[in-house]
């Protein structure tokens, strides 16, 4: 085949070959020799912008329907079942101007999957039955999102733009837009849409496999030459997003979940022609800086905002909204003009200075390193990303386009800044207390629209630079050059490097991924943070205050390829540093040093206490399924109480309470740490010395605490009724293992592997009981388990239970009919998923850190599960599946309404359930 003229990293060992089929389909073939699965993705230059004005949501509807039967494979659900049976996964999405379909699968099933994939895209049936059922699925999806603030705000935005721009259309669709009408059924509408929009000339395909490129080319030709063709490329988008009357306005929007946000947006043209410079993202870096001298530092210092993000906003082929989004303090709610004026003052500073080429060069260096040493994506991620890239970039940049960052001219930089003026401005205030006078269609968002006053516009025009604001200084965390660790230095398993004096230190040099990155995990056992609910709530508040306090000091590290994450866990705290190895140990030590000695102001305590309490109360507005799983976690994990409980506790804590807690917080400490990645012997020695030095500053050392959990053993089935203030009903059925052996894990994993696609197809596709339907392997407290879950807009919990029970009884009746070959194929499919190798250093680091936390120091649990799986026979598996239905099985049913009549299970409320489970607490 011809050599590909594409820019790729010298560390990228894949082979790439673009080609064009006779029908106009652009294809990119990728040979990845070590790929554990094959994958494919098809991007289509058709999205909801292309919906007929009287059939909004049609592109989204079509995306659903293509999975439900095609000419060669007419049975609905056959594609999904085939993918799942062969250790694969699949999905699709519909955006504004594009849709994308993708899957991955075992190599030996790839061609059969390609045949199905190509047929569903070239000859979808759109059967009467599928159309009728899937309309209800779209309606359920729409209903589920009625309280989603993202969509509610989006809709208000849509109603304040040029109505001739396709962004104004309703994107999701529902029963009213997808109904049957005189002269045109919904079935005919979707068939017409497919014929008028779907064409190979608008499609881009990526295949990723270990097969040679020549073979992949034959597959592309064989399976995808039959795609419809003949349509011309789509015409360019012409109507502007905003007319003059849509600028200079402010939208006031009442959210469903209480929040206080202020957004300033500037209308830009299509930015795709500038992709080679990444200039818009660079400007976002300047405006969104969080270090000393930044706009955020100025506004936080005045007590007006808590956070600032820059550069977001909608974008498409002829428009881009560049946003400055602020999370407000109560004082900031009354000082919107001051926030806006400060923002324009910062812009005035940028306009008066020449292009900051030094800062740009720093970003260039980091982007270049990201390209050279990028962590490998899964075949599915790679296929999906590249299929979309083919829609946006010329051939040479299919792989490199996201990383290309050339130095722009001064003229181009100033041209971009010229769009940031008061006449090109829109504002949005999102808060419960705003005044409203109308309601948005579809999502019923309360909002109002007002002109920005002439007086304010004049002030913004006259804004001058602020004396305390300046561009970021040279980044002290940015290393000069990077060197890779020799592959021979890698170790297969983590080694216990040091254990004494309240510290345990693990080390695993790892050069497998040929990336100069590393990870350091430090678990701090802090007994005084886990003594009770008050301590737990105050620890979580301390975390917010601490991150808020150190953010400005260490922001430069996060822009230099370093990341730090700190979270509360059952021992106390875990600090995780990652990214480029250079300067990472110094960053970690600097953060540790700050922990016991930060000084917090009462005003920040009050503000972050208010935020955290509001956040916890807002979780009660999450969708029912999410709330039920949160309740399950709280029931079984003593140190993971429900958010409402924590909110009530924290509301009653004073600043004095917090100071007393903080004074005791680090009085006893134990450290367990892991260093993994691009590290040498001298690095682990340095880390050990730094941790020992830090430990020397704390009053006392302790041992790692025992973990406790609530055990369901002997409880028998219980029905926990949790009425929620939402229209949808939901049910979660949790089936915990009675032991935690590798055999139990293999059994539950296999049960979920078999049941998941069938349960989804039966209750979601066939019975249309809800949009959120599925099963999952859910380990809890180191024990395996499985959960059924379903959320429905039209069925109560009793009906959901009966439907699940009927499904499972039928599943049990059919299970013994599996042939030995079919059962072995299913086991092999699951085994291939379990043994999937780590595809990145980050994934490996998390897996090994989790194994250490579970006491699996040889990291062999996965292998033990596979061994048990290989020995498992169908008869024993049937007995196991039948046992889950036993009347004395310790199942937990969490539901939004009452239990079915004549039920043999105990019906409890939340308090009674916790009391019952507490009697069974045991150390792990």
ZAMAR-29410 format. One line per 10 residues: their letters; for each residue x, y, z of C-alpha. Coordinates in steps of 0.5 Angstrom, whole numbers. Layout:
<pts>
A	X:Y:Z  ...
</pts>
This chain:
<pts>
XXXXXXXXXX	0:0:0  2:7:-1  6:11:5  1:15:9  3:22:9  1:23:16  4:27:22  5:22:28  9:21:34  16:18:34
XXXXXXXXXX	14:14:40  7:11:36  8:4:34  2:4:30  1:4:22  -4:8:19  -7:8:12  -12:13:9  -16:11:3  -22:13:0
XXXXXXXXXX	-27:8:-3  -31:9:-9  -37:11:-6  -34:17:-3  -33:14:4  -26:17:7  -23:11:11  -17:11:16  -14:4:17  -10:3:24
XXXXXXXXXX	-6:-3:25  -4:-4:32  0:-10:33  -1:-11:41  -8:-9:41  -12:-13:45  -19:-12:42  -21:-9:35  -25:-3:34  -29:1:29
XXXXXXXXXX	-32:8:29  -37:11:24  -37:19:24  -43:22:20  -44:29:18  -51:29:20  -54:32:27  -59:35:30  -58:41:26  -61:37:20
XXXXXXXXXX	-67:36:23  -73:38:19  -76:44:23  -83:40:24  -79:34:26  -74:36:32  -70:30:35  -70:26:28  -63:25:28  -63:23:35
XXXXXXXXXX	-68:18:34  -65:15:28  -59:14:32  -63:10:36  -66:6:31  -60:4:27  -59:-1:32  -66:-5:32  -65:-9:26  -62:-9:19
XXXXXXXXXX	-63:-12:12  -59:-18:14  -60:-18:21  -67:-16:22  -68:-18:29  -68:-13:34  -62:-13:40  -58:-18:35  -53:-14:34  -52:-12:42
XXXXXXXXXX	-52:-19:44  -47:-21:39  -42:-15:41  -43:-17:49  -42:-24:48  -36:-23:44  -33:-19:50  -35:-12:46  -38:-6:48  -42:-1:43
XXXXXXXXXX	-45:6:43  -47:12:39  -48:19:40  -52:25:36  -49:32:37  -50:39:33  -47:37:26  -45:30:27  -47:23:30  -42:18:31
XXXXXXXXXX	-43:10:32  -37:5:35  -36:-1:38  -30:-6:40  -30:-13:40  -25:-20:40  -21:-20:34  -24:-27:32  -31:-24:32  -29:-17:28
XXXXXXXXXX	-31:-19:21  -37:-21:23  -38:-15:27  -36:-11:22  -41:-14:17  -47:-12:22  -44:-5:23  -44:-4:16  -51:-7:15  -54:-3:20
XXXXXXXXXX	-51:4:17  -53:2:10  -59:-2:11  -63:0:17  -70:-3:17  -74:2:21  -79:-3:23  -86:-1:25  -85:-4:32  -78:-1:33
XXXXXXXXXX	-80:6:31  -86:5:36  -82:2:42  -77:7:41  -81:13:41  -82:12:48  -75:11:49  -74:18:47  -80:20:51  -77:17:57
XXXXXXXXXX	-70:20:56  -73:27:55  -77:26:61  -71:24:65  -67:30:63  -73:35:65  -70:37:71  -63:37:68  -60:44:69  -55:43:63
XXXXXXXXXX	-61:42:59  -66:47:62  -60:53:61  -59:50:54  -66:51:52  -66:59:55  -60:60:51  -63:57:45  -69:62:45  -65:68:45
XXXXXXXXXX	-61:67:39  -63:68:32  -69:63:30  -66:62:23  -60:58:26  -61:51:27  -58:51:34  -65:54:36  -68:47:35  -70:42:40
XXXXXXXXXX	-65:37:40  -67:31:43  -74:30:41  -80:27:45  -87:23:43  -90:30:40  -84:31:35  -84:24:33  -91:22:32  -95:20:27
XXXXXXXXXX	-99:25:23  -103:25:17  -99:24:11  -93:22:14  -92:17:20  -86:17:24  -83:11:20  -84:15:14  -80:21:17  -74:17:19
XXXXXXXXXX	-74:14:13  -74:20:9  -69:23:13  -64:17:12  -65:18:5  -64:25:5  -58:26:10  -54:19:10  -49:18:5  -42:15:4
XXXXXXXXXX	-39:22:2  -41:25:9  -38:19:13  -31:18:16  -29:11:18  -24:8:23  -22:1:23  -17:-1:29  -14:-8:29  -8:-12:30
XXXXXXXXXX	-9:-15:23  -5:-12:17  -7:-6:13  -8:-10:7  -13:-14:10  -16:-8:13  -17:-5:7  -20:-11:4  -25:-11:10  -27:-4:9
XXXXXXXXXX	-28:-5:1  -32:-11:3  -37:-9:8  -37:-1:7  -38:-1:-1  -45:-2:0  -46:5:4  -51:9:0  -48:15:-4  -50:20:-9
XXXXXXXXXX	-51:26:-4  -46:32:-4  -43:35:2  -47:39:6  -47:46:5  -44:51:9  -48:54:15  -50:61:13  -55:64:18  -51:67:24
XXXXXXXXXX	-52:65:31  -53:72:33  -56:78:30  -55:85:33  -61:84:38  -59:78:41  -52:81:43  -52:86:49  -57:82:53  -57:79:60
XXXXXXXXXX	-61:72:61  -63:71:68  -65:64:69  -67:60:75  -64:53:76  -67:47:79  -61:46:84  -59:52:88  -53:55:85  -50:62:84
XXXXXXXXXX	-47:63:77  -45:69:73  -43:68:65  -40:73:60  -40:70:53  -37:73:47  -39:71:40  -33:69:36  -33:66:28  -32:59:27
XXXXXXXXXX	-25:58:30  -23:51:26  -19:55:21  -14:57:27  -13:50:29  -6:50:28  -5:55:33  -9:53:39  -10:61:40  -17:61:43
XXXXXXXXXX	-15:55:48  -8:59:49  -13:66:51  -17:61:55  -11:59:59  -9:67:60  -16:69:62  -17:63:67  -10:63:70  -11:62:78
XXXXXXXXXX	-4:64:80  -2:70:83  -4:77:79  -9:73:76  -16:76:75  -19:70:79  -14:72:85  -16:79:84  -24:77:85  -23:72:90
XXXXXXXXXX	-19:77:94  -25:82:94  -29:76:96  -34:76:90  -32:69:87  -30:63:89  -28:60:82  -27:62:75  -27:58:68  -25:61:61
XXXXXXXXXX	-26:59:54  -32:54:55  -39:55:51  -42:52:45  -38:52:38  -40:49:31  -38:51:24  -40:58:24  -40:60:31  -36:60:38
XXXXXXXXXX	-38:63:44  -32:64:49  -35:64:56  -32:67:63  -36:63:68  -36:65:75  -38:62:81  -41:67:86  -40:69:93  -46:72:96
XXXXXXXXXX	-43:79:96  -41:77:89  -49:77:87  -49:84:89  -43:86:85  -44:83:78  -42:90:75  -35:90:79  -34:83:77  -35:85:69
XXXXXXXXXX	-31:91:70  -25:87:73  -26:82:67  -26:88:62  -20:91:66  -16:84:65  -18:84:57  -15:92:57  -9:89:60  -8:84:55
XXXXXXXXXX	-10:88:49  -4:93:51  1:88:51  5:85:46  3:77:44  6:74:50  11:69:46  15:66:52  8:64:56  6:61:49
XXXXXXXXXX	13:57:48  12:54:55  5:51:53  8:49:46  13:45:50  8:42:54  3:40:48  9:37:44  11:33:50  4:31:50
XXXXXXXXXX	4:29:43  11:25:44  9:21:50  2:21:50  -1:15:54  -4:10:49  -11:10:48  -16:4:48  -17:1:41  -25:4:42
XXXXXXXXXX	-22:11:44  -17:11:38  -23:9:33  -28:14:36  -23:20:36  -20:19:29  -27:18:26  -29:25:28  -22:28:27  -23:26:20
XXXXXXXXXX	-29:30:19  -25:36:22  -17:36:20  -14:35:13  -10:28:12  -3:30:15  -7:32:21  -11:26:22  -7:24:28  -3:31:30
XXXXXXXXXX	-9:36:29  -11:36:36  -3:37:38  -1:42:33  1:49:36  5:54:32  7:60:34  1:65:31  3:72:29  2:79:33
XXXXXXXXXX	-4:81:28  -8:74:29  -7:75:36  -10:82:36  -15:80:31  -18:75:36  -18:80:42  -22:85:38  -28:80:39  -27:82:46
XXXXXXXXXX	-31:88:47  -38:91:50  -42:91:44  -40:83:43  -42:81:50  -48:77:53  -49:76:60  -52:70:64  -54:70:71  -56:63:74
XXXXXXXXXX	-59:63:81  -66:62:85  -67:69:87  -67:72:80  -73:75:77  -76:72:71  -82:73:67  -83:67:62  -82:60:61  -77:56:56
XXXXXXXXXX	-81:51:52  -80:44:53  -76:44:59  -80:50:63  -74:54:65  -76:60:68  -72:66:66  -72:73:63  -68:77:58  -66:84:59
XXXXXXXXXX	-62:89:56  -55:91:59  -55:98:61  -52:104:57  -49:106:63  -45:99:64  -43:99:57  -40:105:57  -36:103:64  -34:97:60
XXXXXXXXXX	-31:101:54  -27:105:59  -24:100:63  -17:100:64  -12:95:67  -12:94:74  -5:95:78  -5:88:82  -6:84:75  -1:81:71
XXXXXXXXXX	1:76:66  4:69:69  11:69:71  16:64:68  13:57:70  18:54:76  16:47:75  17:46:68  23:42:67  28:43:61
XXXXXXXXXX	28:37:58  25:30:59  29:23:59  26:16:59  27:11:64  31:5:61  26:-1:60  31:-6:63  29:-2:70  22:-4:70
XXXXXXXXXX	20:-9:75  14:-13:75  11:-12:82  11:-7:87  17:-8:92  16:-6:99  22:-1:99  21:1:107  17:-1:113  19:3:120
XXXXXXXXXX	17:9:124  10:9:122  11:9:114  10:3:109  13:5:102  12:1:96  16:2:89  15:0:82  19:3:77  16:2:70
XXXXXXXXXX	18:4:63  13:0:59  9:5:57  15:9:55  13:16:58  17:20:63  11:20:68  10:18:75  5:17:80  6:18:88
XXXXXXXXXX	0:16:92  0:17:100  -5:15:104  -5:18:111  -8:14:117  -11:20:121  -16:17:127  -18:23:129  -22:25:122  -26:18:122
XXXXXXXXXX	-28:18:130  -36:20:128  -40:24:123  -38:31:126  -31:29:125  -32:26:118  -36:32:116  -31:37:118  -25:33:115  -29:34:108
XXXXXXXXXX	-30:41:110  -22:42:111  -21:39:105  -25:44:101  -21:50:105  -14:47:104  -15:46:97  -18:53:96  -12:56:100  -6:52:96
XXXXXXXXXX	-9:53:89  -6:60:88  1:57:90  1:51:86  -3:53:80  3:53:76  5:46:78  -2:44:74  0:48:68  7:45:68
XXXXXXXXXX	4:38:67  3:36:74  -3:34:78  -5:33:85  -11:30:88  -13:30:95  -19:26:97  -22:24:104  -23:16:105  -24:11:110
XXXXXXXXXX	-17:12:113  -17:19:113  -14:22:107  -10:20:100  -6:25:96  -4:23:89  1:27:85  2:25:78  4:27:71  11:29:69
XXXXXXXXXX	16:26:74  20:32:74  19:36:80  14:32:83  17:30:89  18:37:91  11:38:90  8:33:94  13:35:100  11:42:99
XXXXXXXXXX	3:40:99  5:35:105  8:41:109  2:46:108  -3:41:111  -2:41:119  0:49:119  -5:52:114  -9:58:117  -16:59:115
XXXXXXXXXX	-20:65:115  -27:65:118  -30:68:112  -27:63:108  -30:58:113  -37:61:112  -37:61:105  -34:54:104  -39:51:109  -45:54:105
XXXXXXXXXX	-42:51:99  -41:44:101  -48:44:105  -51:47:99  -48:41:95  -50:36:99  -57:38:100  -57:39:92  -55:31:91  -62:30:94
XXXXXXXXXX	-65:33:87  -61:28:83  -64:23:79  -68:17:83  -63:11:81  -57:16:83  -60:17:90  -62:9:91  -55:7:90  -52:13:95
XXXXXXXXXX	-57:10:100  -54:3:98  -47:5:99  -49:9:106  -52:3:109  -46:-2:108  -41:3:109  -41:6:116  -36:12:114  -40:14:107
XXXXXXXXXX	-46:17:110  -51:20:106  -50:27:104  -56:30:107  -54:27:114  -47:30:113  -50:37:111  -54:37:117  -48:36:121  -44:41:118
XXXXXXXXXX	-49:46:119  -49:46:126  -41:46:126  -38:53:128  -31:56:126  -29:54:133  -31:47:133  -27:47:126  -21:50:129  -21:45:135
XXXXXXXXXX	-22:39:130  -16:42:126  -12:42:132  -13:35:133  -13:33:126  -5:31:125  -4:29:132  -3:21:130  -1:19:123  1:13:119
XXXXXXXXXX	4:13:112  3:8:107  5:10:100  7:8:93  11:11:87  10:8:80  13:10:74  19:14:71  23:13:77  30:11:79
XXXXXXXXXX	33:8:85  35:15:88  28:18:87  25:13:92  30:14:97  29:22:96  21:20:97  23:16:103  27:22:106  22:27:105
XXXXXXXXXX	16:23:108  21:21:114  22:29:115  15:30:114  13:25:119  18:28:124  14:34:125  7:31:127  6:29:135  5:22:134
XXXXXXXXXX	5:16:129  0:10:129  -2:4:125  -6:3:119  -14:3:122  -18:-3:121  -24:-2:116  -31:-4:118  -37:-5:114  -44:-7:115
XXXXXXXXXX	-45:-14:113  -52:-17:110  -51:-24:112  -57:-27:116  -61:-21:114  -65:-24:109  -69:-20:104  -71:-13:106  -75:-8:102  -72:-1:103
XXXXXXXXXX	-78:4:101  -75:11:100  -80:16:97  -77:21:93  -80:28:91  -79:26:83  -84:24:78  -80:18:76  -80:11:80  -74:7:81
XXXXXXXXXX	-72:0:84  -65:-2:85  -64:-10:87  -57:-11:90  -55:-18:91  -49:-19:95  -44:-25:96  -44:-29:102  -36:-29:101  -30:-26:98
XXXXXXXXXX	-27:-31:95  -24:-31:87  -30:-36:86  -35:-32:88  -32:-26:84  -32:-31:78  -39:-33:79  -42:-26:80  -38:-23:74  -40:-28:70
XXXXXXXXXX	-48:-28:72  -47:-20:70  -44:-22:64  -50:-26:61  -55:-22:64  -54:-15:63  -55:-15:55  -61:-19:56  -64:-15:62  -63:-9:58
XXXXXXXXXX	-66:-11:51  -72:-14:55  -74:-9:60  -71:-3:56  -72:-4:49  -78:-9:49  -82:-7:55  -80:0:54  -81:1:62  -75:6:63
XXXXXXXXXX	-69:9:59  -64:8:65  -64:0:65  -58:-5:67  -54:-9:71  -48:-8:74  -42:-12:78  -42:-8:84  -37:-10:89  -38:-7:96
XXXXXXXXXX	-33:-8:102  -29:-12:98  -34:-17:97  -37:-18:90  -44:-17:88  -49:-15:83  -54:-10:82  -61:-10:78  -63:-2:77  -69:1:73
XXXXXXXXXX	-72:8:73  -79:9:70  -83:15:68  -89:10:68  -89:4:72  -88:4:80  -83:0:84  -88:-6:84  -89:-7:77  -81:-6:76
XXXXXXXXXX	-80:-11:81  -85:-16:78  -82:-15:71  -75:-16:74  -77:-23:77  -81:-25:71  -75:-24:67  -70:-27:72  -75:-33:72  -75:-34:65
XXXXXXXXXX	-67:-33:65  -66:-39:70  -71:-43:65  -67:-42:59  -60:-42:62  -59:-50:63  -61:-50:55  -54:-47:54  -49:-52:50  -42:-53:53
XXXXXXXXXX	-39:-49:47  -44:-43:48  -42:-43:56  -35:-44:54  -35:-38:49  -38:-34:54  -33:-36:60  -28:-34:55  -31:-27:53  -31:-25:60
XXXXXXXXXX	-24:-28:61  -21:-24:56  -24:-18:59  -21:-19:66  -14:-20:63  -14:-14:59  -8:-11:60  -7:-4:63  -7:1:57  -4:7:60
XXXXXXXXXX	1:8:66  -5:12:70  -9:5:69  -4:1:72  -2:6:78  -9:6:80  -10:-2:79  -4:-3:83  -5:2:89  -12:-1:89
XXXXXXXXXX	-9:-8:90  -4:-6:95  -10:-3:99  -14:-10:99  -7:-14:101  -6:-17:94  1:-15:94  3:-20:88  -3:-17:84  -6:-24:83
XXXXXXXXXX	-13:-23:84  -15:-22:77  -11:-29:75  -14:-33:81  -21:-30:78  -19:-33:71  -17:-39:74  -24:-40:78  -28:-38:72  -24:-43:67
XXXXXXXXXX	-26:-49:72  -33:-47:73  -38:-52:70  -45:-50:67  -49:-54:73  -45:-51:78  -47:-44:75  -54:-46:74  -54:-47:82  -51:-41:84
XXXXXXXXXX	-56:-37:79  -62:-41:82  -59:-39:89  -60:-32:88  -67:-33:88  -68:-36:94  -73:-34:99  -68:-33:105  -62:-30:100  -59:-23:103
XXXXXXXXXX	-62:-19:98  -63:-11:99  -69:-8:95  -68:0:95  -75:3:92  -78:9:91  -85:6:93  -88:0:97  -86:-7:96  -91:-12:92
XXXXXXXXXX	-97:-15:96  -95:-22:99  -88:-21:99  -84:-25:104  -79:-20:105  -78:-15:111  -80:-8:109  -76:-3:113  -75:5:113  -68:7:112
XXXXXXXXXX	-67:8:120  -69:1:121  -65:-2:116  -58:2:119  -60:-1:126  -61:-8:123  -54:-8:119  -50:-4:125  -51:-11:129  -47:-14:124
XXXX	-41:-10:123  -35:-13:122  -27:-12:121  -25:-13:114
</pts>
